[in-house]
Amino acid sequence: MTVTTPDSVLPASRQPMPSPSRQRQEPRTPAEMEQELNDTTDRLAARIDALVDRANPRRAARRGVAALRENITTADGRPKPEVVGAAVGALVGLALLVWRARRRR
């Protein structure tokens, strides 16, 4: 038994591309075939460029830093109060640990 899924479930990038040869029955001219080949090559090149861009470690790191900055700052670029509070709490906790460690010596 073959299970088929409707095309609407697949994301747009995974949808099958319609082939002009399936849509019409008349023979294609060499110029039409060459144009179809060039269009296919351009689409493939664009997809490969997008994948290379997503896989580039430097760009991935920049996207991560940008996402982090967006999450810890307000719209005007200032740190969010909860981030400042967490940083101050961490520093106070670290200071207490260092103080206790030195006091026990």
Secondary structure, 3 states (H helix, E strand, C coil): CCCCCCHHHCCHHHCCCCCHHHHCCCCCCHHHHHHHHHHHHHHHHHHHHHHHHHHCHHHHHHHHHHHHHHHHECCCCCECHHHHHHHHHHHHHHHHHHHHHHHCC
